[in-house]
């Protein structure tokens, strides 16, 4: 029962931290109160907090959630089809992390460890989803789009054409096999290095390069019409 209660607290702390980061009116007061309550924990490094969390220290785990939730949400929201599902997946990520925290040994950083859980959890969600979509990509952060189909829209016609380009890129990325889509999302939308992606996905750097090469070749083939459009 205690373990179940702790997992409930993990979900609540995930929601609380997310709300604090998104309520600008009360943000400074809320964060100030948080830092006062968790003053000692904010000075601890991730490895120390993980060790404390393994001993069922919920305050320590809440601090880990606070530090990493924004990045985890960023990864998940670009792989899952809608924001509501992304919120659920993020909660699942931290519940799974809490259950497995005793297995964290610190050979890699905690961030790498939690991001791997995030990627795997998002992939499992996509497999279960009927739509199997991953198109909730922030248009303002479309690094790959800018490389493939960048142009400054000025006239109404240019705006229409540009939107068609963006839609084509989104659909092309969605059509990639999951393992290739994941490396594209992490590399071009989250701006992780190939070395970081390898650690997150638990594969070699060479495998990451191979998947990126395949994905980019396929995207170029699918989007070659953009060069003449």
N, C-alpha and C positions, 0 to 999 in steps of 0.2 A: 504493500500500500504506500509506503514511503517513497518507493521508486516512482510509482504512478503519480504521486503528488508532486515530486520533483519535476517530472516531465511536463505536468500541467504548468508549473512555475516557469519552465523553459519557454513554453508557448506564450505565456503572459508577458515574460520579459522581452521576448521578441517583438510582440505587439507594442509594448510600452516604448522600447527604444525607437521603433519605427515611427510611432506617433510623435515622440519628442523631436525627431529630426525633421518632421514635416509640419509641425505647428509653429510657424514663425512668430506668432504673437507672444507665445509663452516660452519660446525656445531658450532665451538667455536665463530666465528664472529657473526653468526645469533643469537645464544642464548644470547651472550653478548648484542647485540642490543635489543633483546626482553626484557631482564631483565632491561636494562636502561629505555626503554619506559614504562614498566609496574612495575617499582620498588616498588611503593606503594602497588600495588595489590598482588605482590608476598609475601608480609608480612601478608596479610589478610588470615583468615581461610576460609574453604569451606562454612560454614554457612553464613559468612559475604558476600562472593562473590555471593552466591545464592540469598541473599536478594537484592543485588545490581543488579543482573541479572534480577530479577523479575521487576525491575524498568527500564528495557530495556537498561541496561548498557552493551554494547557489549564487552567492554574491560574486564569487570569482567567475563563475560561468556567465553571469549577466554582464560582467565587464568584457568578456570575450565576445559576447553577442554585440555589445555596443561598438566594439572596435571593428568588427568584421561584417556586420549586417549589411551596410551600404554596398560593399563590394560584392557580397554574395547575391544580393538582390540584383545588382547590375548584371551579373552573369546569368542568373536564372531568367530575368525578364527578357533577355535577348534570345532565349531558347524556348520559352513557353509561350503559348498562343495568346494569353490575355492576362492583364494585371491581377485579376482576382485569383487565377490559378497560380500566378507567380508568388503571391503572398502565401498561399497554402504550401507551395513547394519550399519556400524559404523556411517556414516553420518546421516542415519535415526535415530539412537539412540540419537545423540546429537540434532537433530532437534526436536524430540519428547520431549527430556529433556527440551529444551528451551521453547517449548509450554506449558509444565507442571510445569515449575520452580516455579510458584506461589503457587503450591500445596505442595511444599517441606516445611515441618514444622520443620525439624531438630531433630525429636525424634530419628531417626536412623542417622548414618553418611551419608554424601552426596555420598560417595563411594558405600555404600550398596544400596542406592536409584538408582544410575545410573547403577549399575551392574544388578539390577532387571530389569530395562528397557532393558538393553542389552540382557539378557537371553530371555525375552519375545519377543523382536523384532527378535532375531535369530530363535526362535521357529516358529514364524509366517512365517518367510522367508522359513524355511524348509518345512512347511506345503504347501506352494505355489509352492515349487520346485518339478519338476517332478522326479528328481533323488532321492530326500529326503535323501541325503547323508550328512554325517558329518565326512568325512575322511581326512580333511586337518590338520592332527595332526602331530606335529613336532616329528619326530622319535628320536630326541636327547633329548626329554623331555617326553618320554613314561614311566612314573612312574609305571603305571599299567602293561605295558608290562614287565617291569623288574621284577615285582613280579610274573607274570604268566609264562613268557617264556624267562627268562634271560639266556644268555649263551654267552661266548666269542667265536666269530667265528674266526678260524685261517686258515683252508684250504678252497679251493674253494667249496668243498662239504658242509662244515659247513656254509659257507656264504649263499649258496642256501637254506639250511635247515632253517637257522635263518631268512631269508627273508620270507620264507613260514610261519614261526611262527608269524612274525610280521603282515603279511597279514591276517592270521587267526584271530589274536586279533583285528585288525582294523575292520574286517567284523563282528566279534561277537559284538563289541561295537556298530557298526552302526545298528545292528539288534534289539537292545534294544528299548522298547517303549520310546518315547521322554522324559517323566518325569524321567525315570530311567537312560537314557543315559545322561541327563543333570547333575544329581547328580554325576554320575561317572566322567564326564568331569571336573566338578568343584572340586571334591575331589581329584582325582588322577592325573589330568593333570594340574590343576591350584593350587592345594595344599591348598584349602580353608578348614577350619575346618567345622564340621557339624553345629556348631552354626552360622557361617558366611553364610553357604549355606541356612540355614533355613531363615535367614533374607533376603537374596537375592531372594529366591523363594517364600517368604511370607507364609511359612508353619511352622509347629512345628519341633523341633529337632527330636522328635520321628518319624515323617513322613520321615525325611531325612534318619535316620537309617534304617527304614523299606524299603525304596526304594533302599538303598545301599545293604541291605541284599538280597533282591530279585534279584538285578542286579548281584551281585557277585555269587550268587547261580546259576543263569542262565548262566553266563559266565563260571563258573567252569564246568557245565554240557556240554556246547558246546565245551569247550577246553580240556576236560579230555584226549583226544587222545594225547595231547602234553606231558603228563606225561610218555607215553610209546614210544613216537616218538624218 
